[in-house]
């Protein structure tokens, strides 16, 4: 069976520096995979390469068996919140509608089907009652849910999440964790970068450890049982607090 997302021998060079090298990772439909590594490991670079924003110097990215192309591949992307211009005077519903721009084109007006897709996406993230509110008035957790709804509006086969839990309170984290698990069970391939180790170990089907390349992949239980992999990935010693967290989990 063809993986929904296949990253094959991908290397990426930025500013003359090799950020990723020989990276291989596959994510199947119905699977939630956590991508974990230290700062500077290349996690966001890998997501942008999957999106087609960055071109690999070697290797390729396939989405449902086809080479990923910017704006033309069925990928939903939730960036880190600071990457969106929240001061722009636009409503929640219209932000979510921008998730359909690639499908509509710049000059075609959305119709009933598109607004129904927006309404469905807002319902999934429990934001229906705020559809007409200016995005600048939203809390941090509400803003994150809007970005998730925007990614869902086009009903993508692959969903990429870049640090979706950063700065969120526990109820919002739990809401989103349950949603991401549901989206995977419905048949999407979900790849999520996160620094929230406990949430990843608790909620992901598999974990991929990354530091410029994939160090290891496996179920949370498999990887938690092998401290050496985490020591290699994060460059820490045997007395690291990270390993104590793994043992406690």
N, C-alpha and C positions, 0 to 999 in steps of 0.2 A: 504494500500500500504506500502511495506517495505521501510524504509528510506535508502538512499544510505549510510549514515553514522549514526550509532547508538552507542552512548556512554552510557553505562548502569551501574549506581551505582559504578563508578570507583573511587577507592582510590589508591594512589601511595605513597610509603614511600621511601625516599632517605636519606641514612646516619642516619637512626634511627629517621628521622623527617617526619611527615605526611605532604606531600606537597599538595596532593589533597584528598578530602574526599567526598564520596557519590555523585559523579559528574554524572549528566545526561544531555545529549544533543543529539538531532537528527537534521540532515541536509538532506533535500530532494534533489533529482536531480532538477536542474533548480533554485537552491537557493544559494545566496551569503550571508553568515553569518559572521558578524564581532565579534571577540572574544576580549573583552575589559576588562582590569583590571590593577591594579597598578603593579609596579615592584615587582617580587617575588610572584605574585598571582598564578603562576602555568601554565601560558599560554603555554610556550614552552614545559614544562613537559607534558601537555595534548597532544600536537601535537606528541611528541615522543612516547607517549603511543599508540596513534592511529596508528603510523607507526609500532608498535611492537618492537621498540628499547628498551622501558621500559616495564616491566611486571607489571600489576596492582596487588596490594595485595588483592583487592576485585573487583568484577564486571568484565565486559568484553566490548570489542569493536567489533562491527560488521560492515563489509563493504559489502553492498548488501546482507545482511543476513548471511554472513559467518564471522567467527572469523578472525581478522586481523593477518597476518603472515608476518614477515620481508621478503621483496624481492619477495613475492608470491601473494601479494594483489594489485589490480589495483588502487594504490594511487600515485599521483604526489606530490612531496614535494619541496618547494622553501625555503631553509634555509636563515638565515641572512647572508649577504655577507661575513662577517669576518670568516665564517665557511668553506670557500673554499680556497684552496691553489692557489692563482692567480699567484704566481711566477713560477708555474710548466710550462715547455715548451710544450704547447699544443695549437692547434688552436681552434677557436670558434666552428667549426663544430664538432670536435672531443670531445669537452666538452659536446655538446648536445647529441652526440652519447652515452655517458656514461649513459644517462637516459634510454637506452635500454639494459644495461648490465644484468639486472635481467631477461629479457626475452630471451636474447641470450645465457647467460652463459659466463664464463670467457674466453673460448678458441675458441668459434665459431666466425668466421669472419662475419661482417655485409654484407648483400647483397643489391640488388637494392631496395627492399621494405624498408629496414631500412634507407638507405640514403635518400629515398623519404620522409620518416617520419621526418628526421632531417631537410630537406629542407622546408617542410611544417611548422614545428615548428619555424624555423628561420623567415619565411615569416610572421607568426602571430605576431612576436615581432619586425618586421621591421629591421632585422639584416642580410638579405640575402647578402648584399654587403660586409659584414665583415666576411663571413664564414671562410676565410682562414687566418684571422689575429690572431696572438698570443694573448691569453687572457690577458697576462700581459700588453698589450698596450691599453687596453680598459679603458674608463672613468667609474666612479661609476654607472651612469645610464645604460651604455651599459652592464656592468657586471651583473646588476640585470636582464636585459632582457635576457641575456644568461642563467641565472639560471631558469628563467621562461620557456624558450624554452626547456631546458633539462627536466623539469618536464612534459612538454606537449608532448614530443616525443613519449612516450608510450601510448598516448591517454587515460589517466586515467579517471575512473568514478568519483573519488574524488580527489580534489586538495587542498593541505594544503599550506598556505602562512604565513611565519613567519616574521612579520614586513617588508613587501615588499617596503614600501615607505621611510624608514629611509635614510636620507642623499641625497635624490633625488631632482632634480630641478622640478619646477612646470610642464613643458611640459612632462617630463618623468612620473611624477605622473599621469597626465591626460591620457597619452597613456595607462599606465598599468591599471588604473581604468576602462577605457572603455573596455580593453581586458578582464579583470576579469568579468565584467558584461556580455560581449558577451559569455564567456565560460559557465557562469551559464545558460544563455538563451538557449544555445545549448544543455543543458541537464546534465551538470556536477553539482556535489555538491561541493561548494567552501567554505572553512572555513579559515578565515584570522585573525591573530592576528595583532593588530595595536595600536600605541599610537596616531595616527592621528584621533582624535575624529571627526573633521568636515568632513573628507573624509568618515569615516564610517557612520556617520549620513546621508550623502548625497547619498552614493552609495550602501549601503547594504540593502538587503531585510529585514533582521532581525539582531538584536544585541543580543549577549549573554554577560551578565556581570558576571565576574569570580573573585572570591577571595577565593582560596582553594576549592571552590565548586561553582556551578552555582547559582548566587543570583537571577537572573531573565532573561527571554528572551522575546522579543517582537519586533514589528516594531520600527524603529527609533522614529516615532512620539509618540508611546505608552510609550517608556521608557523616552524620553525627557520630557514628561509631568509629570513624577514622580520623583522629586528630591531626595526623601528619599532613593530610590534604589541606586542612585549614591553615596549618603552620606555613605550608608552601605558598598558599594563595595570599595570605595576609602578611607574611614575613615576620611572624611572631614566634616567641619561644614557648616551651612546654609549660611555663608558669603563667601564661597569658590569661587575662580575665575572659577573653573570647572562648577559650577552651573550657573554662568553668561554666560559662553560660550554656555551652553545648552539652556538658555533662548534666546540668540541672534540667535542661529541656528533655 
